[in-house]
Each structure stands twice: as C-alpha cells, then as structure tokens.
Amino acid sequence: MTSYETLADLKPLVGEVIGTSDWILVDQQRINMFAECTGDTQWIHVDPERAKSGPFGTPIAHGFLTLSLMSAFMGTAFDIRASKMGVNYGLNKVRFIKPVPVNSRVRGHFKLVGWEPIDNGGAQLSIEVSMEMEGSDKPVCVAESITRRY
C-alpha cells in the first residue's frame, strides 16, 4: 500500500499512478453471494454445469461485481493518513472489456486524473481505475471514479 500524509500531497500527482491494490480471488461463492444480493441470477454466473456449454466455458463474474470490487481495491492500494473519510460521488466512463472467469484473481491500478478543492478542506479526486486479471494482457474493466475525501 502507498501512503500519503495529506490530500494536498496528491495534487502534484495528477496524471500518475498513486497505488496498486492487492489481488482478490473471484470464486464461485463470491459470485453467488453477489447474485443473491442483486437478484441477478443469470445462469452464466451461477450455474457451473450449464456455463460449461455457454460462450465462456465456465461461470463468469457479473460486470457489476467486478466494478463493485473497486472499494476493496482502493482499501489496499493507497491511504491518505490525514483524511478522515471518503464518499463516492459518482463514476464517469465505465467499460467492461473482458469477462472475469470464476476463480480468477483481479486487482486495481489507480491513476489520479483530477484533483479539485471542495468545501470543508476536502478534495474531489477523479481516479482512473484499471482492473487487471492475473495472466491477462488487457484490463477487464476500466472506470473513472469520483470520490470526495475530507
């Protein structure tokens, strides 16, 4: 994990990678739990036998499951010690470039693309998150996350 003391320490780093997360295993249990929470129980995610004859040959993670891992990735990629909290403000362009087969490991690379001061001594950070799957030459998902940190 990369640590920064203050939000201001990030301002000169616009355009640079500010952290890379630990790997997370996307196993069938995680996929099933996400399906149960969201109601998205499509067979390509939750039916391993049927998925064998499907277009991917195995169950795949939901795209939104992959996207939702961004918070977990952020928690191991970088830390801003003087920041007490952060809130999601939104997302810009999101693309699911490649499916994530069951039992794959994924991680996130965080590139700071914008830093703006906001009220209460905070900063709005625009961060490009490129989610990588172990063994793949292309990202599985790329999104721009906007967070407000205080």
DSSP file (Angstrom, degrees, kcal/mol; ACC not computed):
  #  RESIDUE AA STRUCTURE BP1 BP2  ACC     N-H-->O    O-->H-N    N-H-->O    O-->H-N    TCO  KAPPA ALPHA  PHI   PSI    X-CA   Y-CA   Z-CA
    1    1 A M              0   0    0      0, 0.0     2,-0.4     0, 0.0    77,-0.2   0.000 360.0 360.0 360.0 138.5    0.0    0.0    0.0
    2    2 A T  E     -a   78   0A   0     75,-2.1    77,-2.2    16,-0.1     2,-0.4  -0.822 360.0-153.9 -94.7 134.1    1.2    3.5   -0.8
    3    3 A S  E     -a   79   0A   0     -2,-0.4     2,-0.4    75,-0.2    77,-0.2  -0.890  11.7-172.0-114.3 141.0    0.6    6.1    1.9
    4    4 A Y  E     -a   80   0A   0     75,-2.9    77,-2.7    -2,-0.4    78,-0.3  -0.955  19.3-143.6-124.3 146.1    0.2    9.8    1.6
    5    5 A E  S    S+     0   0    0     -2,-0.4    77,-2.5    75,-0.2     2,-0.3   0.949  77.1   6.1 -76.1 -49.4    0.1   12.2    4.5
    6    6 A T  S >  S-     0   0    0     75,-0.2     3,-0.6    76,-0.1     4,-0.4  -0.833  70.5-110.2-131.7 166.7   -2.5   14.7    3.3
    7    7 A L  G >> S+     0   0    0     -2,-0.3     3,-1.7     1,-0.2     4,-0.7   0.869 117.1  62.3 -61.1 -37.5   -4.9   15.3    0.4
    8    8 A A  G >4 S+     0   0    0      1,-0.3     3,-0.6     2,-0.2    -1,-0.2   0.792  90.6  67.4 -61.0 -28.1   -2.6   18.1   -0.7
    9    9 A D  G <4 S+     0   0    0     -3,-0.6    -1,-0.3     1,-0.2    -2,-0.2   0.752  98.3  53.3 -64.1 -22.5    0.2   15.6   -1.2
   10   10 A L  G X4 S+     0   0    0     -3,-1.7     3,-2.5    -4,-0.4    -1,-0.2   0.775  86.1  83.0 -82.1 -26.7   -1.8   14.1   -4.1
   11   11 A K  G X< S+     0   0    0     -4,-0.7     3,-1.2    -3,-0.6    -1,-0.2   0.855  91.7  46.7 -50.8 -46.1   -2.4   17.4   -6.0
   12   12 A P  G 3  S+     0   0    0      0, 0.0    -1,-0.3     0, 0.0    -2,-0.1   0.558 101.4  70.6 -74.5  -3.0    1.0   17.3   -7.8
   13   13 A L  G X   +     0   0    0     -3,-2.5     3,-2.5    -4,-0.1    99,-0.3   0.343  62.4 136.3 -95.5   7.2    0.5   13.6   -8.7
   14   14 A V  T <  S+     0   0    0     -3,-1.2    99,-0.2     1,-0.3     3,-0.1  -0.349  73.5  27.4 -55.9 129.5   -2.3   14.2  -11.3
   15   15 A G  T 3  S+     0   0    0     97,-4.1     2,-0.3     1,-0.3    -1,-0.3   0.319 106.1 100.2  97.7  -5.3   -1.5   12.0  -14.3
   16   16 A E  S <  S-     0   0    0     -3,-2.5    96,-2.2    96,-0.4     2,-0.4  -0.791  80.7-104.4-114.6 155.6    0.4    9.4  -12.2
   17   17 A V  E     -B  111   0B   0     -2,-0.3    94,-0.3    94,-0.3     3,-0.1  -0.639  31.7-174.1 -72.7 127.5   -0.5    6.0  -10.7
   18   18 A I  E     -     0   0B   0     92,-3.2     2,-0.3    -2,-0.4    93,-0.2   0.445  59.4 -13.9-106.6  -2.2   -1.0    6.6   -7.0
   19   19 A G  E     -B  110   0B   0     91,-1.0    91,-2.9    59,-0.1     2,-0.4  -0.880  46.4-140.3 173.1 157.3   -1.4    2.9   -6.0
   20   20 A T  E     -B  109   0B   0     57,-0.6    89,-0.2    -2,-0.3   -18,-0.1  -0.999  29.9-133.1-131.6 133.7   -2.0   -0.7   -6.9
   21   21 A S        -     0   0    0     87,-2.8    56,-0.1    -2,-0.4    52,-0.1  -0.178  23.0 -95.6 -81.0 172.2   -4.2   -3.0   -4.8
   22   22 A D        -     0   0    0     51,-0.2    86,-0.3     1,-0.1     2,-0.2  -0.376  52.3 -90.7 -72.8 164.7   -3.7   -6.5   -3.5
   23   23 A W        -     0   0    0     84,-0.1     2,-0.4    -2,-0.1    84,-0.2  -0.532  37.2-157.7 -77.3 146.8   -5.2   -9.3   -5.5
   24   24 A I  E     -C  106   0B   0     82,-2.6    82,-2.5    -2,-0.2     2,-0.4  -0.998  13.5-132.3-126.4 131.9   -8.7  -10.5   -4.9
   25   25 A L  E     -C  105   0B   0     -2,-0.4     2,-0.9    80,-0.2    80,-0.2  -0.702   9.7-154.3 -82.5 128.6  -10.0  -14.0   -5.8
   26   26 A V  E     +C  104   0B   0     78,-3.2    77,-2.8    -2,-0.4    78,-0.9  -0.800  30.4 169.1-103.0  89.0  -13.3  -14.1   -7.6
   27   27 A D     >  -     0   0    0     -2,-0.9     4,-2.1    75,-0.2     5,-0.2  -0.388  50.6 -96.8 -96.5 176.2  -14.6  -17.5   -6.7
   28   28 A Q  H  > S+     0   0    0      1,-0.2     4,-3.0     2,-0.2     5,-0.2   0.861 121.7  57.4 -63.3 -36.2  -18.0  -19.1   -7.1
   29   29 A Q  H  > S+     0   0    0      2,-0.2     4,-2.5     1,-0.2    -1,-0.2   0.925 107.7  47.0 -61.2 -44.3  -19.0  -18.3   -3.6
   30   30 A R  H  > S+     0   0    0      2,-0.2     4,-2.2     1,-0.2    -2,-0.2   0.920 113.7  48.7 -62.5 -43.9  -18.4  -14.5   -4.2
   31   31 A I  H  X S+     0   0    0     -4,-2.1     4,-2.5     1,-0.2    -2,-0.2   0.928 112.3  48.3 -61.8 -45.7  -20.3  -14.7   -7.5
   32   32 A N  H  X S+     0   0    0     -4,-3.0     4,-2.5     1,-0.2    -2,-0.2   0.895 110.6  50.9 -63.2 -40.5  -23.2  -16.5   -5.9
   33   33 A M  H  X S+     0   0    0     -4,-2.5     4,-2.3    -5,-0.2    -1,-0.2   0.903 111.1  48.3 -65.0 -40.3  -23.4  -14.0   -3.0
   34   34 A F  H  X S+     0   0    0     -4,-2.2     4,-2.3     2,-0.2     6,-0.3   0.918 110.9  51.4 -64.6 -42.7  -23.4  -11.1   -5.4
   35   35 A A  H  X>S+     0   0    0     -4,-2.5     4,-2.1     1,-0.2     5,-0.5   0.914 110.6  48.5 -59.7 -43.2  -26.1  -12.8   -7.4
   36   36 A E  H  <5S+     0   0    0     -4,-2.5    -1,-0.2     1,-0.2    -2,-0.2   0.908 112.7  47.8 -64.7 -42.3  -28.2  -13.3   -4.3
   37   37 A C  H  <5S+     0   0    0     -4,-2.3    -1,-0.2     1,-0.2    -2,-0.2   0.871 122.5  32.9 -66.2 -37.3  -27.8   -9.6   -3.2
   38   38 A T  H  <5S-     0   0    0     -4,-2.3    -2,-0.2    -5,-0.2    -1,-0.2   0.623 100.3-123.7 -98.1 -15.0  -28.6   -8.2   -6.6
   39   39 A G  T  <5 +     0   0    0     -4,-2.1     2,-1.3    -5,-0.3    -3,-0.2   0.547  69.1 132.4  80.4   6.2  -31.2  -10.6   -7.9
   40   40 A D      < +     0   0    0     -5,-0.5    -1,-0.2    -6,-0.3    -2,-0.1  -0.725  17.5 155.8 -92.9  89.0  -29.1  -11.2  -11.0
   41   41 A T        +     0   0    0     -2,-1.3    -1,-0.1    -3,-0.1     5,-0.1  -0.047  11.2 159.1-106.6  30.0  -29.1  -15.0  -11.1
   42   42 A Q    >>  -     0   0    0      1,-0.1     3,-2.2     2,-0.1     4,-1.4  -0.269  50.1-119.5 -55.4 140.3  -28.4  -15.4  -14.8
   43   43 A W  H 3> S+     0   0    0      1,-0.3     4,-1.9     2,-0.2     8,-0.3   0.744 107.7  70.3 -59.5 -28.5  -27.0  -18.9  -15.4
   44   44 A I  H 34 S+     0   0    0      1,-0.2    16,-2.4     2,-0.2    -1,-0.3   0.695 111.7  33.9 -65.0 -13.6  -23.7  -17.7  -16.9
   45   45 A H  H <4 S+     0   0    0     -3,-2.2    -2,-0.2    14,-0.2    -1,-0.2   0.799 130.7  24.5-102.4 -41.8  -22.9  -16.6  -13.3
   46   46 A V  H  < S+     0   0    0     -4,-1.4    -3,-0.2     1,-0.2    -2,-0.2   0.457 103.6  71.9-114.8  -2.7  -24.5  -19.1  -11.0
   47   47 A D     X  -     0   0    0     -4,-1.9     4,-2.9    -5,-0.2     5,-0.2  -0.787  51.8-178.6-118.4  88.4  -24.9  -22.4  -12.9
   48   48 A P  H  > S+     0   0    0      0, 0.0     4,-1.1     0, 0.0    -1,-0.2   0.850  81.7  51.2 -56.7 -37.4  -21.4  -24.0  -13.4
   49   49 A E  H >> S+     0   0    0      1,-0.2     4,-0.5     2,-0.2     3,-0.5   0.955 115.2  40.2 -66.7 -48.8  -22.8  -27.0  -15.3
   50   50 A R  H >4 S+     0   0    0      1,-0.2     3,-1.3     2,-0.2     4,-0.2   0.879 109.9  60.7 -66.8 -36.8  -24.8  -25.0  -17.8
   51   51 A A  H >< S+     0   0    0     -4,-2.9     3,-1.3    -8,-0.3     6,-0.5   0.771  89.7  71.3 -63.0 -25.7  -22.0  -22.4  -18.0
   52   52 A K  H << S+     0   0    0     -4,-1.1    -1,-0.3    -3,-0.5    -2,-0.2   0.856 104.7  39.7 -58.2 -34.0  -19.6  -25.1  -19.3
   53   53 A S  T << S+     0   0    0     -3,-1.3    -1,-0.3    -4,-0.5    -2,-0.2   0.346 102.4  97.6 -97.5   6.5  -21.6  -25.1  -22.6
   54   54 A G  S X  S-     0   0    0     -3,-1.3     3,-0.7    -4,-0.2    -3,-0.1  -0.145  96.4 -83.5 -85.0-175.4  -22.0  -21.4  -22.7
   55   55 A P  T 3  S+     0   0    0      0, 0.0    -3,-0.1     0, 0.0    -1,-0.1   0.671 127.5  40.4 -66.9 -17.6  -20.0  -18.8  -24.6
   56   56 A F  T 3  S-     0   0    0     -5,-0.3    -4,-0.1     2,-0.2    -5,-0.1   0.521  98.5-130.1-110.2  -8.1  -17.3  -18.6  -21.9
   57   57 A G  S <  S+     0   0    0     -3,-0.7    -5,-0.1    -6,-0.5    -6,-0.1   0.449  84.4  39.1  76.7  -0.1  -17.0  -22.3  -21.0
   58   58 A T  S    S-     0   0    0     -7,-0.3    -2,-0.2   -14,-0.1    -9,-0.1  -0.958 102.7 -71.6-165.5 163.1  -17.2  -21.5  -17.3
   59   59 A P        -     0   0    0      0, 0.0    43,-2.7     0, 0.0     2,-0.3  -0.362  48.8-154.4 -63.2 148.6  -19.2  -19.2  -15.0
   60   60 A I  B     -G  101   0C   0    -16,-2.4     2,-0.1    41,-0.3     3,-0.1  -0.905  18.7-104.5-122.7 154.9  -18.1  -15.5  -15.1
   61   61 A A        -     0   0    0     39,-3.1    39,-0.4    -2,-0.3     2,-0.1  -0.432  42.7-100.7 -70.7 149.0  -18.4  -12.7  -12.6
   62   62 A H     >  -     0   0    0      1,-0.1     4,-2.1    -2,-0.1     3,-0.2  -0.431  27.1-125.4 -62.0 143.6  -21.1  -10.1  -13.1
   63   63 A G  H  > S+     0   0    0      1,-0.2     4,-2.4     2,-0.2     5,-0.2   0.913 113.8  51.9 -57.7 -41.4  -19.6   -7.0  -14.6
   64   64 A F  H  > S+     0   0    0      2,-0.2     4,-2.2     1,-0.2    -1,-0.2   0.762 104.4  56.7 -71.6 -22.8  -21.1   -5.0  -11.7
   65   65 A L  H  > S+     0   0    0     -3,-0.2     4,-1.1     2,-0.2    -1,-0.2   0.942 108.0  47.7 -66.1 -47.6  -19.4   -7.4   -9.3
   66   66 A T  H >< S+     0   0    0     -4,-2.1     3,-0.7     1,-0.2    -2,-0.2   0.934 114.0  47.3 -56.7 -47.0  -16.1   -6.6  -10.9
   67   67 A L  H >< S+     0   0    0     -4,-2.4     3,-1.9     1,-0.2    -1,-0.2   0.889 106.3  58.0 -62.0 -40.0  -16.9   -2.9  -10.7
   68   68 A S  H >< S+     0   0    0     -4,-2.2     3,-1.0     1,-0.3     4,-0.5   0.722  91.1  71.0 -67.4 -19.4  -18.0   -3.1   -7.0
   69   69 A L  T <X S+     0   0    0     -4,-1.1     4,-2.9    -3,-0.7    -1,-0.3   0.605  72.9  90.8 -70.5  -9.4  -14.6   -4.5   -6.1
   70   70 A M  H <> S+     0   0    0     -3,-1.9     4,-2.8     1,-0.2    -1,-0.2   0.880  83.6  52.3 -54.1 -40.2  -13.2   -1.0   -6.7
   71   71 A S  H <> S+     0   0    0     -3,-1.0     4,-1.7    -4,-0.2    -1,-0.2   0.926 111.0  45.9 -64.1 -44.1  -13.9   -0.1   -3.0
   72   72 A A  H  > S+     0   0    0     -4,-0.5     4,-0.6     2,-0.2    -2,-0.2   0.904 113.0  50.8 -65.1 -40.3  -12.0   -3.2   -1.8
   73   73 A F  H >X S+     0   0    0     -4,-2.9     3,-1.5     1,-0.2     4,-1.1   0.937 108.0  52.3 -60.3 -46.5   -9.1   -2.5   -4.2
   74   74 A M  H 3X S+     0   0    0     -4,-2.8     4,-1.5     1,-0.3     3,-0.5   0.859 100.7  62.9 -59.8 -35.3   -8.9    1.1   -3.0
   75   75 A G  H 3< S+     0   0    0     -4,-1.7    -1,-0.3     1,-0.2    -2,-0.2   0.700 114.6  31.2 -65.1 -19.5   -8.6    0.0    0.6
   76   76 A T  H << S+     0   0    0     -3,-1.5    -1,-0.2    -4,-0.6    -2,-0.2   0.439 111.9  64.8-114.8  -2.7   -5.4   -1.8   -0.2
   77   77 A A  H  < S-     0   0    0     -4,-1.1   -75,-2.1    -3,-0.5   -57,-0.6   0.901 111.6  -9.2 -88.7 -45.3   -4.0    0.4   -2.9
   78   78 A F  E  <  -a    2   0A   0     -4,-1.5     2,-0.4   -77,-0.2    -1,-0.3  -0.992  52.7-154.6-154.8 159.3   -3.4    3.7   -1.1
   79   79 A D  E     -a    3   0A   0    -77,-2.2   -75,-2.9    -2,-0.3     2,-0.6  -0.992   7.9-155.8-136.8 140.5   -4.0    5.5    2.1
   80   80 A I  E >   -a    4   0A   0     -2,-0.4     3,-1.8   -77,-0.2   -75,-0.2  -0.917  14.1-161.8-116.9 101.6   -4.3    9.2    3.0
   81   81 A R  T 3  S+     0   0    0    -77,-2.7   -76,-0.2    -2,-0.6   -75,-0.2   0.827  85.8  46.8 -57.6 -39.9   -3.4    9.4    6.6
   82   82 A A  T 3  S+     0   0    0    -77,-2.5     2,-0.6   -78,-0.3    -1,-0.3   0.457  90.2  99.0 -85.4   1.2   -4.9   12.8    7.4
   83   83 A S    <   -     0   0    0     -3,-1.8    -3,-0.2     1,-0.1     3,-0.1  -0.784  53.3-168.9 -89.5 124.2   -8.1   12.1    5.5
   84   84 A K        -     0   0    0     -2,-0.6     2,-0.3     1,-0.2    -1,-0.1   0.796  64.3  -9.6 -82.7 -29.7  -10.9   11.1    7.9
   85   85 A M        -     0   0    0      2,-0.0    65,-2.7     0, 0.0     2,-0.3  -0.992  52.3-151.0-162.9 162.7  -13.4    9.8    5.4
   86   86 A G  E     -D  149   0B   0     -2,-0.3     2,-0.4    63,-0.2    63,-0.2  -0.990   8.6-162.2-140.1 149.8  -14.3    9.5    1.7
   87   87 A V  E     -D  148   0B   0     61,-2.4    61,-2.7    -2,-0.3     2,-0.3  -0.979  27.8-111.1-131.2 145.8  -17.6    9.3   -0.1
   88   88 A N  E     +D  147   0B   0     -2,-0.4    59,-0.2    59,-0.2     3,-0.1  -0.578  30.2 178.0 -71.1 133.4  -18.4    8.1   -3.6
   89   89 A Y  E     -     0   0B   0     57,-3.1     2,-0.3     1,-0.4    58,-0.2   0.646  53.6 -75.2-107.8 -26.5  -19.5   11.0   -5.8
   90   90 A G  E     -D  146   0B   0     56,-1.5    56,-2.9     2,-0.0    -1,-0.4  -0.958  39.6 -92.1 158.3-174.2  -20.0    9.1   -9.0
   91   91 A L  E     -D  145   0B   0     -2,-0.3    54,-0.2    54,-0.2     3,-0.1  -0.980  20.2-162.3-132.8 144.4  -18.5    7.4  -12.0
   92   92 A N  E     -     0   0B   0     52,-3.0    52,-0.2    -2,-0.4    54,-0.1  -0.095  67.8  -3.1 -99.3-150.2  -17.6    8.6  -15.4
   93   93 A K  E     -     0   0B   0     50,-0.1    51,-1.2    -2,-0.1     2,-0.4  -0.041  67.1-172.7 -43.8 127.2  -17.0    6.3  -18.3
   94   94 A V  E     -D  143   0B   0     49,-0.2     2,-0.4    -3,-0.1    49,-0.2  -0.994   3.8-178.7-125.4 131.8  -17.1    2.6  -17.3
   95   95 A R  E     -D  142   0B   0     47,-2.5    47,-2.2    -2,-0.4     2,-0.9  -0.996  22.2-152.8-134.6 131.9  -16.2   -0.2  -19.7
   96   96 A F  E     +D  141   0B   0     -2,-0.4    45,-0.3    45,-0.2    44,-0.1  -0.868  25.0 173.2 -99.0  99.4  -16.3   -4.0  -19.1
   97   97 A I        +     0   0    0     43,-1.0    44,-0.2    -2,-0.9    -1,-0.2   0.822  59.6  10.6 -83.3 -34.1  -13.5   -5.0  -21.5
   98   98 A K  S    S-     0   0    0     42,-1.4    -1,-0.2    40,-0.0     2,-0.0  -0.998  79.8-106.6-149.0 140.5  -13.1   -8.7  -20.8
   99   99 A P        -     0   0    0      0, 0.0   -37,-0.1     0, 0.0    42,-0.0  -0.322  26.1-132.5 -68.2 154.0  -15.1  -11.2  -18.7
  100  100 A V        -     0   0    0    -39,-0.4   -39,-3.1    40,-0.1     3,-0.1  -0.904  22.2-145.9-108.2 103.1  -13.7  -12.5  -15.4
  101  101 A P  B >   -G   60   0C   0      0, 0.0     3,-1.2     0, 0.0   -41,-0.3  -0.318  34.2 -84.0 -66.4 151.0  -14.0  -16.3  -15.3
  102  102 A V  T 3  S+     0   0    0    -43,-2.7   -75,-0.2     1,-0.2     3,-0.1  -0.200 115.5  26.6 -51.7 144.7  -14.6  -17.9  -11.9
  103  103 A N  T 3  S+     0   0    0    -77,-2.8    -1,-0.2     1,-0.3     2,-0.2   0.665  89.9 137.2  69.1  21.6  -11.5  -18.5   -9.8
  104  104 A S  E <   -C   26   0B   0     -3,-1.2   -78,-3.2   -78,-0.9     2,-0.5  -0.621  50.1-132.5 -88.8 155.6   -9.7  -15.6  -11.4
  105  105 A R  E     -C   25   0B   0    -80,-0.2    29,-2.9    -2,-0.2     2,-0.3  -0.931  27.5-177.7-109.1 135.3   -7.6  -13.1   -9.4
  106  106 A V  E     +CE  24 133B   0    -82,-2.5   -82,-2.6    -2,-0.5     2,-0.3  -0.898   8.1 176.1-129.2 157.0   -8.1   -9.4  -10.0
  107  107 A R  E     - E   0 132B   0     25,-2.0    25,-2.8    -2,-0.3     2,-0.4  -0.956  22.6-119.4-151.8 168.9   -6.6   -6.2   -8.8
  108  108 A G  E     - E   0 131B   0    -86,-0.3   -87,-2.8    -2,-0.3     2,-0.5  -0.915   6.8-155.9-120.8 142.4   -6.8   -2.4   -9.4
  109  109 A H  E     -BE  20 130B   0     21,-2.1    21,-2.3    -2,-0.4     2,-0.6  -0.962  18.6-150.3-110.6 131.0   -4.4    0.2  -10.6
  110  110 A F  E     -BE  19 129B   0    -91,-2.9   -92,-3.2    -2,-0.5   -91,-1.0  -0.905  14.0-177.0-113.4 116.0   -5.3    3.8   -9.5
  111  111 A K  E     -BE  17 128B   0     17,-2.7    17,-3.0    -2,-0.6     2,-0.5  -0.954  24.5-133.5-113.3 121.2   -4.3    6.7  -11.7
  112  112 A L  E     + E   0 127B   0    -96,-2.2   -97,-4.1    -2,-0.5   -96,-0.4  -0.613  32.4 166.4 -74.1 119.4   -5.1   10.2  -10.4
  113  113 A V  E     +     0   0B   0     13,-3.2     2,-0.3    -2,-0.5    14,-0.2   0.512  62.4  20.3-112.9  -9.0   -6.6   12.2  -13.3
  114  114 A G  E     - E   0 126B   0     12,-1.6    12,-2.2     2,-0.0     2,-0.4  -0.970  50.1-174.8-160.3 146.1   -8.1   15.1  -11.4
  115  115 A W  E     + E   0 125B   0     -2,-0.3    10,-0.2    10,-0.2  -101,-0.0  -0.952  14.7 170.1-142.7 118.5   -7.8   17.0   -8.0
  116  116 A E  E     - E   0 124B   0      8,-2.1     8,-3.5    -2,-0.4     2,-0.1  -0.995  32.5-120.4-131.4 135.6  -10.2   19.8   -7.1
  117  117 A P  E     - E   0 123B   0      0, 0.0     6,-0.3     0, 0.0     2,-0.3  -0.468  34.3-176.5 -70.0 145.3  -10.6   21.5   -3.7
  118  118 A I  E >>  - E   0 122B   0      4,-2.1     4,-0.6     1,-0.2     3,-0.5  -0.827  34.5 -65.5-132.2 174.2  -14.0   21.3   -2.2
  119  119 A D  G >4 S+     0   0    0     -2,-0.3     3,-1.3     1,-0.2    -1,-0.2  -0.036 111.0  33.7 -56.5 162.1  -15.7   22.8    1.0
  120  120 A N  G 34 S-     0   0    0      1,-0.3    -1,-0.2     2,-0.0     3,-0.1   0.742 131.5 -66.4  62.7  28.4  -14.6   21.8    4.5
  121  121 A G  G <4 S+     0   0    0     -3,-0.5    -1,-0.3     1,-0.2    -2,-0.2   0.671 102.0 130.8  73.5  16.5  -10.9   21.3    3.5
  122  122 A G  E <<  -E  118   0B   0     -3,-1.3    -4,-2.1    -4,-0.6     2,-0.3  -0.254  46.6-139.1 -94.5-177.1  -11.6   18.4    1.2
  123  123 A A  E     -EF 117 149B   0     26,-2.1    26,-2.8    -6,-0.3     2,-0.6  -0.997   9.9-135.3-143.3 141.5  -10.7   17.4   -2.3
  124  124 A Q  E     -EF 116 148B   0     -8,-3.5    -8,-2.1    -2,-0.3     2,-0.5  -0.884  27.7-160.7 -95.5 121.1  -12.6   15.8   -5.1
  125  125 A L  E     -EF 115 147B   0     22,-2.9    22,-2.5    -2,-0.6     2,-0.6  -0.890  11.4-159.9-107.4 127.7  -10.5   13.1   -6.7
  126  126 A S  E     -EF 114 146B   0    -12,-2.2   -13,-3.2    -2,-0.5   -12,-1.6  -0.941  21.1-177.1-103.0 122.0  -11.0   11.8  -10.2
  127  127 A I  E     -EF 112 145B   0     18,-3.1    18,-3.1    -2,-0.6     2,-0.6  -0.974  24.1-142.9-129.6 123.6   -9.3    8.4  -10.4
  128  128 A E  E     -EF 111 144B   0    -17,-3.0   -17,-2.7    -2,-0.5     2,-0.6  -0.751  21.2-160.7 -81.7 122.4   -9.0    6.1  -13.4
  129  129 A V  E     -EF 110 143B   0     14,-3.6    14,-2.2    -2,-0.6     2,-0.6  -0.928   7.0-168.8-109.4 119.0   -9.2    2.6  -12.1
  130  130 A S  E     -EF 109 142B   0    -21,-2.3   -21,-2.1    -2,-0.6     2,-0.6  -0.935  11.8-151.8-107.8 116.1   -7.8   -0.1  -14.4
  131  131 A M  E     -EF 108 141B   0     10,-3.3     9,-3.1    -2,-0.6    10,-1.1  -0.791  12.5-162.1 -96.5 122.8   -8.8   -3.6  -13.2
  132  132 A E  E     -EF 107 139B   0    -25,-2.8   -25,-2.0    -2,-0.6     2,-0.5  -0.779  10.2-147.7-105.8 142.3   -6.4   -6.3  -14.2
  133  133 A M  E >   -E  106   0B   0      5,-0.5     3,-2.3    -2,-0.3   -27,-0.2  -0.936  36.0-102.9-107.4 133.0   -6.9  -10.0  -14.2
  134  134 A E  T 3  S+     0   0    0    -29,-2.9   -29,-0.2    -2,-0.5     3,-0.1  -0.290 106.8  15.2 -54.6 129.3   -3.9  -12.2  -13.5
  135  135 A G  T 3  S+     0   0    0      1,-0.3     2,-0.3     2,-0.0    -1,-0.3   0.416 100.7 115.3  87.0  -1.0   -2.5  -13.7  -16.7
  136  136 A S    <   -     0   0    0     -3,-2.3    -1,-0.3     1,-0.1    -3,-0.1  -0.798  55.6-153.9-104.3 145.1   -4.4  -11.3  -19.0
  137  137 A D  S    S+     0   0    0     -2,-0.3    -1,-0.1    -3,-0.1    -3,-0.0   0.525  81.4  56.3 -91.1  -6.1   -2.8   -8.7  -21.2
  138  138 A K  S    S-     0   0    0     -5,-0.1    -5,-0.5     1,-0.0    -2,-0.1  -0.911  91.2-105.6-121.9 150.3   -5.9   -6.5  -21.2
  139  139 A P  E     - F   0 132B   0      0, 0.0    -7,-0.2     0, 0.0     3,-0.1  -0.379  17.7-145.1 -67.1 155.1   -7.7   -4.9  -18.4
  140  140 A V  E    S+     0   0B   0     -9,-3.1   -42,-1.4     1,-0.3   -43,-1.0   0.726  82.1   8.2 -90.5 -25.4  -11.1   -6.5  -17.5
  141  141 A C  E     -DF  96 131B   0    -10,-1.1   -10,-3.3   -45,-0.3     2,-0.4  -0.979  59.1-168.2-155.1 140.8  -12.7   -3.2  -16.5
  142  142 A V  E     +DF  95 130B   0    -47,-2.2   -47,-2.5    -2,-0.3     2,-0.3  -0.998  20.4 160.8-131.5 130.8  -11.7    0.5  -16.7
  143  143 A A  E     -DF  94 129B   0    -14,-2.2   -14,-3.6    -2,-0.4     2,-0.7  -0.985  36.8-130.2-145.4 153.3  -13.7    3.2  -14.9
  144  144 A E  E     - F   0 128B   0    -51,-1.2   -52,-3.0    -2,-0.3     2,-0.4  -0.938  28.7-162.3-107.1 115.6  -13.2    6.7  -13.7
  145  145 A S  E     -DF  91 127B   0    -18,-3.1   -18,-3.1    -2,-0.7     2,-0.5  -0.762   6.2-156.2 -97.5 137.8  -14.3    7.0  -10.1
  146  146 A I  E     +DF  90 126B   0    -56,-2.9   -57,-3.1    -2,-0.4   -56,-1.5  -0.969  20.3 173.2-115.6 120.1  -15.0   10.4   -8.5
  147  147 A T  E     -DF  88 125B   0    -22,-2.5   -22,-2.9    -2,-0.5     2,-0.5  -0.911  26.1-141.8-124.9 152.5  -14.6   10.5   -4.7
  148  148 A R  E     -DF  87 124B   0    -61,-2.7   -61,-2.4    -2,-0.3     2,-0.4  -0.968  21.5-167.2-113.4 123.9  -14.8   13.3   -2.2
  149  149 A R  E      DF  86 123B   0    -26,-2.8   -26,-2.1    -2,-0.5   -63,-0.2  -0.882 360.0 360.0-114.4 143.7  -12.3   13.0    0.6
  150  150 A Y              0   0    0    -65,-2.7   -64,-0.2    -2,-0.4   -66,-0.1   0.297 360.0 360.0-130.4 360.0  -12.3   15.0    3.8
